[in-house]
Amino acid sequence: MRTTRIELEGSAGHVAIARAPAPGSGGSTTIRVDSITREPKRGQQVWKTWELPAGISDDELFKVAEQVQQRCDGMSGTNSMIHDYFREMQRFQD
């Protein structure tokens, strides 16, 4: 069994994470992360998308999870808060 899409909701935003074949890649897959912030701060993007290789390292994925957590929760979180998002995102790695 493989998870192909998941949606997570925080107090300040929403994120959808999906895994799909990369267009024109001949079979390799990507992780697409779409994040929407409900009430963006001045200068903050409302919508942000990441296209990540499915073979992304844990270190690089954790960096994205930090941004996702901040956008969903509306604040920089503790390490355990970031890890909650990180663990869900790891489902999509190779």
C-alpha positions as CSV (number, residue, x, y, z in Angstrom):
1,M,0.0,0.0,0.0
2,R,1.2,3.5,-0.8
3,T,-0.2,6.8,0.2
4,T,-0.7,9.0,-3.0
5,R,-2.3,12.1,-1.5
6,I,-2.9,13.6,1.9
7,E,-4.3,16.9,3.1
8,L,-3.3,18.6,6.4
9,E,-5.0,21.6,8.1
10,G,-3.6,23.9,10.6
11,S,-5.0,27.0,12.3
12,A,-3.5,29.3,9.7
13,G,-3.4,27.3,6.5
14,H,-3.8,24.1,4.6
15,V,-1.4,21.8,2.7
16,A,-2.0,19.1,0.1
17,I,0.8,16.6,-0.5
18,A,0.7,14.3,-3.5
19,R,3.0,11.9,-5.3
20,A,2.8,11.5,-9.0
21,P,4.9,10.6,-12.0
22,A,7.0,13.6,-13.1
23,P,5.9,14.8,-16.6
24,G,8.3,13.6,-19.3
25,S,10.5,11.8,-16.7
26,G,10.2,8.3,-18.0
27,G,8.9,6.9,-14.7
28,S,10.6,8.9,-11.9
29,T,8.2,10.4,-9.4
30,T,7.9,13.7,-7.7
31,I,6.3,14.9,-4.5
32,R,4.1,18.0,-5.0
33,V,3.3,20.1,-1.9
34,D,0.7,22.8,-2.3
35,S,0.3,25.2,0.6
36,I,-2.4,27.9,1.1
37,T,-2.3,30.5,3.9
38,R,-5.6,31.8,5.1
39,E,-4.6,35.3,6.2
40,P,-1.1,36.0,4.8
41,K,1.1,38.6,6.5
42,R,2.2,41.5,4.5
43,G,4.5,40.3,1.7
44,Q,3.7,36.6,2.4
45,Q,2.6,34.4,-0.5
46,V,-0.9,33.1,-0.2
47,W,-0.1,30.0,-2.3
48,K,3.2,28.2,-2.4
49,T,4.1,25.0,-4.3
50,W,7.1,22.7,-4.0
51,E,8.0,20.1,-6.6
52,L,10.4,17.6,-4.9
53,P,12.1,14.5,-6.2
54,A,10.7,11.4,-4.5
55,G,14.3,10.4,-3.6
56,I,14.8,13.6,-1.6
57,S,17.0,13.3,1.5
58,D,15.5,13.5,5.0
59,D,17.5,16.7,5.7
60,E,16.1,18.5,2.6
61,L,12.6,17.2,3.3
62,F,12.8,18.5,6.9
63,K,13.7,22.0,5.6
64,V,10.5,22.0,3.6
65,A,8.5,20.6,6.6
66,E,9.7,23.6,8.6
67,Q,8.2,26.0,6.1
68,V,5.0,23.9,5.7
69,Q,4.5,23.8,9.5
70,Q,5.0,27.6,9.8
71,R,2.5,28.2,7.0
72,C,-0.1,25.8,8.4
73,D,0.2,26.8,12.0
74,G,1.0,30.5,11.5
75,M,4.1,30.5,13.7
76,S,7.5,28.9,14.0
77,G,6.9,25.7,15.8
78,T,8.8,23.5,18.2
79,N,10.9,20.6,16.9
80,S,8.0,18.2,17.8
81,M,5.5,20.3,15.8
82,I,7.7,20.3,12.8
83,H,8.3,16.5,13.1
84,D,4.5,16.0,12.9
85,Y,4.5,17.4,9.4
86,F,7.8,15.8,8.5
87,R,6.5,12.3,9.4
88,E,3.5,12.8,7.1
89,M,5.7,14.0,4.3
90,Q,8.1,11.1,4.6
91,R,5.2,8.8,3.4
92,F,5.9,10.1,-0.1
93,Q,9.6,9.5,-0.2
94,D,11.2,6.6,-2.1
